[in-house]
Structures are given as structure tokens and as C-alpha cells.
Amino acid sequence: MITLEQIRLLEKKINKTVEVINLLKEENKTLKGTLESSQSKMKDLEDMVNSFKSNQDEIEKGILGAIEKLDCLEDDIEEQKKNSEQAEITKKTTDPEISNNNKPEEEEEGPTVLLTEENDENELDIF
């Protein structure tokens, strides 16, 4: 037969089990909230990463386009410089006034004469 003592012991165990179950329910609820919050943050971060990747691609395309334009501009400038130099050379070789004026003038140097007053006032010193 079941005694009163056994019933009270069973009741205590059941109450303890109910308390543990309630604690576990609260913990489970807290963990679910944390999980949902973490998943939401993770989704936001994934969206940010995808946005950055997309922006990065656009930035890279823009930079490459700008570099390409600068390369074309540099090529145009070099071509204009070559054409200008070629035109100047052609002009110098075909225009007799310019070609004669560009020749260096030769200076004729003769002996330098100095008068000295050492022995005779009219004595010449030639270098």
C-alpha cells in the first residue's frame, strides 16, 4: 500500500520537476529571442556585405573608366606633341629664313692688343 509519506515525496518531486520545466521554458524563450535577434543581425550584415560588393563593383568600373579616359587623353597629348614637333622640324627645314637664323654665328677672334706703360708708353703687348 502507498503511504502518505510516499505521496508527499512524489508531490515534492513533481513540484521540483515542474519548477525545472518552467525554468527550462524561460531559458528556451530567452534563447529563441537571442537566436531571432542574431539571425536578424546576420541578415542585416549579409545585406550590407552584398551592398558593399555591389558598390565596390561600381566603384571599380568607374575607376577603370576614368583610367581609360586618362590613357586616351595622354595618348592624344603625346600625338599632338609629336605632330607639333614634326611640323616645327618641317617648317625649319623648308623655310630658308628660319634655317639660316638657327645656324650659330661664328665669332672671329683676333689677337688682343693692350698698351702697357712699363718701359715705353707706346710699347704694344700682344696676347
BAFI-3210 file (N, C-alpha, C; in Angstrom, 3 decimals, decimal comma, padded with zeros to 6 digits):
// residues 127
n [1|2|3|4|5|6|7|8|9|10|11|12|13|14|15|16|17|18|19|20|21|22|23|24|25|26|27|28|29|30|31|32|33|34|35|36|37|38|39|40|41|42|43|44|45|46|47|48|49|50|51|52|53|54|55|56|57|58|59|60|61|62|63|64|65|66|67|68|69|70|71|72|73|74|75|76|77|78|79|80|81|82|83|84|85|86|87|88|89|90|91|92|93|94|95|96|97|98|99|100|101|102|103|104|105|106|107|108|109|110|111|112|113|114|115|116|117|118|119|120|121|122|123|124|125|126|127]
n.u [000,809|000,312|001,903|001,360|003,616|005,094|003,515|003,765|006,479|006,533|004,956|006,626|008,748|007,437|006,672|009,214|010,106|008,289|009,050|011,655|011,011|009,580|011,651|013,325|011,643|011,551|014,258|014,502|012,771|014,180|016,534|015,492|014,665|017,170|018,341|016,667|017,203|019,955|019,900|018,531|020,353|022,453|021,336|021,032|023,749|024,636|023,201|024,404|027,032|026,582|025,658|027,970|029,667|028,385|028,556|031,322|031,939|030,782|032,314|034,841|034,441|033,972|036,451|038,161|037,099|037,700|040,500|040,944|040,001|041,870|044,179|043,614|043,535|046,177|047,491|046,502|047,633|050,378|050,465|049,727|051,891|054,011|053,181|053,294|056,037|057,055|055,957|057,229|059,894|059,711|058,964|061,246|063,175|062,197|061,774|063,801|064,646|064,304|065,929|068,459|068,716|068,926|071,427|074,454|076,264|079,517|082,196|084,763|087,905|090,526|093,929|094,402|095,083|097,003|097,955|100,765|102,405|105,075|107,998|108,101|105,860|104,520|104,731|103,607|101,647|101,017|098,669]
n.v [-001,149|002,323|004,849|007,803|009,285|008,554|009,636|012,360|012,695|012,052|014,159|016,370|015,826|016,066|018,764|019,940|019,077|020,393|023,029|023,003|022,488|024,842|026,732|025,862|026,389|029,191|029,749|028,616|030,295|032,730|032,028|031,572|034,155|035,448|034,017|034,776|037,519|037,461|036,207|038,125|040,269|039,049|038,757|041,460|042,195|040,560|041,712|044,225|043,505|042,490|044,825|046,415|044,921|045,251|048,047|048,224|046,982|048,841|051,100|050,190|049,831|052,485|053,680|052,267|053,127|055,873|055,758|054,687|056,801|058,756|057,556|057,654|060,426|061,059|059,717|061,227|063,736|063,142|062,462|064,909|066,431|065,141|065,613|068,410|068,843|067,598|069,214|071,598|070,920|070,337|072,854|074,355|073,170|073,646|076,395|078,953|081,308|080,751|078,508|079,580|081,442|079,876|078,849|078,720|081,656|082,327|083,494|085,661|085,666|087,674|088,683|090,159|093,406|095,238|098,172|098,916|100,487|100,140|100,180|101,806|104,212|103,776|101,134|097,956|095,247|092,057|089,549]
n.w [000,000|-000,516|001,116|003,050|003,306|001,055|-000,930|-000,394|-000,895|-003,589|-004,522|-003,906|-005,659|-008,074|-008,006|-007,984|-010,469|-012,118|-011,599|-012,670|-015,337|-015,925|-015,595|-017,652|-019,810|-019,743|-020,191|-022,716|-024,130|-023,889|-025,240|-027,811|-028,452|-028,482|-030,565|-032,734|-032,787|-033,344|-035,844|-037,287|-037,160|-038,507|-041,055|-041,730|-041,795|-043,881|-045,971|-045,972|-046,707|-049,281|-050,469|-050,232|-051,875|-054,315|-054,569|-054,582|-057,011|-058,766|-058,139|-058,892|-061,662|-062,362|-061,710|-063,438|-065,874|-065,719|-065,689|-068,206|-069,806|-069,086|-070,095|-072,848|-073,175|-072,530|-074,611|-076,771|-076,196|-076,386|-079,104|-080,268|-079,436|-080,786|-083,436|-083,460|-082,978|-085,255|-087,251|-086,654|-087,146|-089,851|-090,804|-090,151|-091,787|-094,324|-094,581|-095,588|-094,237|-091,504|-091,245|-091,799|-089,784|-087,530|-087,514|-085,781|-085,065|-086,091|-084,336|-084,990|-083,759|-083,081|-082,457|-079,262|-078,356|-076,135|-074,481|-072,641|-069,877|-069,105|-069,910|-072,135|-073,331|-075,701|-076,291|-077,404|-076,241|-077,098|-076,984]
ca.u [000,000|001,044|001,815|001,270|004,999|005,456|002,734|004,393|007,760|006,179|004,482|007,815|009,482|006,638|006,812|010,579|010,153|007,530|009,912|012,736|010,384|009,299|012,946|013,775|010,792|012,030|015,568|014,232|012,199|015,287|017,425|014,810|014,762|018,559|018,544|015,987|017,964|021,212|019,595|018,186|021,619|023,210|020,720|021,408|025,166|024,734|022,720|025,452|028,141|026,152|025,633|029,368|030,178|027,786|029,191|032,721|031,957|030,516|033,494|035,916|034,118|034,183|037,894|038,713|036,669|038,475|041,873|040,907|039,889|043,164|045,107|043,291|043,964|047,641|047,864|046,212|048,630|051,640|050,325|049,781|053,270|054,795|052,780|053,810|057,485|057,288|055,624|058,285|061,079|059,418|058,980|062,643|063,938|061,670|061,806|065,211|064,956|064,417|067,073|069,678|068,772|069,222|072,841|075,201|077,188|080,910|082,869|086,170|088,722|091,872|094,784|094,017|096,215|096,926|099,070|101,293|103,244|106,229|109,236|107,817|104,434|103,949|105,042|102,429|101,704|100,062|098,342]
ca.v [000,000|003,572|005,601|009,259|009,745|008,328|010,597|013,674|012,632|012,126|015,523|017,224|015,565|016,614|020,227|020,251|018,840|021,485|024,215|022,846|022,640|026,273|027,384|025,492|027,115|030,581|029,734|028,343|031,522|033,679|031,574|031,808|035,607|035,719|033,442|035,632|038,766|037,152|035,949|039,414|040,995|038,359|039,114|042,849|042,214|039,972|042,740|045,242|042,936|042,467|046,217|046,830|044,246|045,925|049,364|048,002|046,735|050,112|051,952|049,643|050,171|053,932|053,947|051,747|054,038|057,110|055,445|054,533|058,146|059,411|056,954|058,227|061,815|061,037|059,352|062,385|064,767|062,690|062,558|066,331|066,874|064,624|066,349|069,764|068,769|067,266|070,411|072,572|070,448|070,524|074,295|074,803|072,654|074,154|077,857|079,328|082,326|080,109|077,603|080,388|082,114|078,912|078,472|079,523|082,615|082,085|084,724|085,686|086,246|088,048|088,959|091,271|094,315|096,081|099,093|098,906|101,640|099,714|100,835|102,846|104,463|103,327|099,721|097,140|093,895|091,258|088,253]
ca.w [000,000|-000,650|002,356|002,924|003,144|-000,341|-001,707|-000,194|-001,606|-005,013|-004,754|-003,909|-006,899|-009,174|-007,913|-008,412|-011,913|-012,733|-011,494|-013,658|-016,652|-016,083|-015,815|-018,994|-020,758|-019,751|-020,850|-024,128|-024,676|-023,977|-026,313|-029,084|-028,703|-028,847|-031,896|-033,703|-032,854|-034,031|-037,252|-037,883|-037,330|-039,545|-042,338|-041,991|-042,176|-045,227|-046,898|-046,060|-047,482|-050,685|-050,915|-050,400|-053,074|-055,464|-054,642|-054,944|-058,453|-059,434|-057,928|-059,730|-063,058|-062,512|-061,700|-064,696|-066,933|-065,590|-066,111|-069,662|-070,372|-068,893|-071,065|-074,165|-073,142|-072,569|-075,983|-077,619|-075,906|-076,978|-080,556|-080,606|-079,219|-081,904|-084,630|-083,314|-083,176|-086,662|-088,023|-086,398|-087,875|-091,273|-091,057|-090,092|-092,920|-095,585|-094,580|-095,587|-093,235|-090,194|-091,226|-091,730|-088,492|-086,482|-087,550|-084,812|-085,658|-085,729|-083,962|-085,381|-082,711|-083,500|-081,295|-078,421|-078,221|-074,952|-074,302|-071,277|-069,585|-068,327|-070,338|-073,116|-073,374|-076,960|-076,479|-077,522|-075,682|-077,869|-076,381]
c.u [000,883|000,805|001,756|002,650|005,440|004,748|003,362|005,732|007,528|005,733|005,668|008,590|008,747|006,755|008,202|010,706|009,427|008,358|011,039|012,175|010,093|010,594|013,465|012,953|011,259|013,375|015,397|013,683|013,295|016,223|016,798|014,870|016,165|018,853|017,899|016,741|019,266|020,980|019,254|019,452|022,451|022,657|021,081|022,867|025,377|024,279|023,772|026,625|027,789|026,117|027,053|029,977|029,660|028,422|030,638|032,852|031,740|031,708|034,629|035,676|034,358|035,658|038,533|038,326|037,470|039,917|041,940|040,829|041,207|044,208|044,877|043,767|045,480|048,125|047,631|047,260|049,971|051,588|050,392|051,200|054,154|054,472|053,330|055,312|057,806|057,013|056,710|059,558|060,890|059,499|060,411|063,415|063,443|061,718|063,254|065,552|065,184|065,649|068,380|069,826|069,146|070,668|073,594|076,196|078,592|081,568|084,323|086,926|090,105|092,725|094,291|095,257|095,986|098,156|099,508|102,223|104,464|107,486|108,944|106,317|103,798|104,224|103,747|102,662|100,617|099,866|097,910]
c.v [001,254|004,368|007,097|009,860|009,608|009,334|011,989|013,742|012,746|013,544|016,510|017,056|016,169|018,144|020,680|020,108|019,961|022,776|024,162|023,046|024,120|027,070|027,102|026,213|028,569|030,686|029,521|029,601|032,581|033,311|031,794|033,291|035,998|035,221|034,320|036,947|038,561|036,908|037,247|040,237|040,375|038,715|040,548|042,939|041,625|040,980|043,841|044,752|042,920|043,873|046,724|046,196|044,934|047,294|049,239|047,767|048,030|051,050|051,500|049,977|051,651|054,285|053,464|052,633|055,334|056,886|055,319|055,900|058,897|058,866|057,524|059,675|061,910|060,697|060,524|063,482|064,395|062,811|064,018|066,866|066,401|065,383|067,769|069,790|068,492|068,483|071,467|072,195|070,668|071,999|074,816|074,351|073,213|075,672|078,321|080,382|081,705|079,226|078,371|081,059|081,155|078,464|079,328|080,426|082,326|083,417|084,625|086,361|086,512|088,302|090,188|092,120|095,182|096,977|099,030|100,086|101,237|100,483|102,027|103,022|103,928|101,851|098,916|095,782|093,087|089,909|087,289]
c.w [000,000|000,634|002,053|002,680|001,688|-001,248|-001,588|-000,922|-003,114|-005,378|-004,810|-005,214|-008,098|-009,179|-008,393|-009,926|-012,648|-012,704|-012,541|-015,065|-016,919|-016,341|-017,229|-020,071|-020,885|-020,488|-022,363|-024,821|-024,879|-025,130|-027,696|-029,456|-029,145|-030,255|-032,975|-033,888|-033,637|-035,524|-037,982|-038,142|-038,453|-040,928|-042,709|-042,454|-043,570|-046,281|-047,082|-046,906|-048,960|-051,272|-051,165|-051,644|-054,325|-055,660|-055,083|-056,446|-059,229|-059,320|-058,837|-061,204|-063,311|-062,575|-062,992|-065,872|-066,918|-066,048|-067,633|-070,343|-070,241|-069,855|-072,454|-074,242|-073,244|-073,981|-076,937|-077,433|-076,526|-078,496|-081,001|-080,466|-080,371|-083,184|-084,613|-083,557|-084,633|-087,543|-087,857|-087,150|-089,366|-091,640|-091,073|-091,318|-094,239|-095,670|-094,507|-094,545|-091,873|-090,154|-091,178|-090,379|-087,368|-086,484|-086,543|-085,530|-085,155|-085,441|-084,377|-084,264|-083,266|-082,273|-080,548|-078,176|-077,003|-074,909|-072,855|-071,094|-068,793|-068,738|-071,237|-073,206|-074,639|-077,225|-076,467|-076,897|-076,358|-077,168|-077,427]
res [m|i|t|l|e|q|i|r|l|l|e|k|k|i|n|k|t|v|e|v|i|n|l|l|k|e|e|n|k|t|l|k|g|t|l|e|s|s|q|s|k|m|k|d|l|e|d|m|v|n|s|f|k|s|n|q|d|e|i|e|k|g|i|l|g|a|i|e|k|l|d|c|l|e|d|d|i|e|e|q|k|k|n|s|e|q|a|e|i|t|k|k|t|t|d|p|e|i|s|n|n|n|k|p|e|e|e|e|e|g|p|t|v|l|l|t|e|e|n|d|e|n|e|l|d|i|f]
***
